[in-house]
Amino acid sequence: ADNVTVLEGDAAELTCHLHGYDGSIVVIQNPARQTLFFNGTRALKDERFQLLEFSRRRLRVRLSPARLEDEGGYSCQLYGEDTRHQSGALTVLGEGHGDSGGQRGRW
């Protein structure tokens, strides 16, 4: 699982690899364990989170603008015959930390 570091106010992109998605339930959660997306449906009323892609191979979520309080571990859970779990950490840097280069993370 790769981690993502962005500057406060920038966009962060989180990717969950599904490896041959078979129609099972996929849940994306934020560090507070709130469900962001249930399959392709928005569950949390926070318009800063956008679903960019939901395919058989991956699910991509964009967070913009990122805030300091968004920092922490994000998880992706696939509930099928075998429940699979991936996680990745988002780090949000405040002002004065230089340029992060806008990374994209892969879980």
Helices and strands as residue ranges (DSSP letters): E 4-7, E 12-17, E 25-29, E 35-38, E 41-42, E 49-54, E 58-63, G 68-70, E 72-79, E 84-93, E 104-106
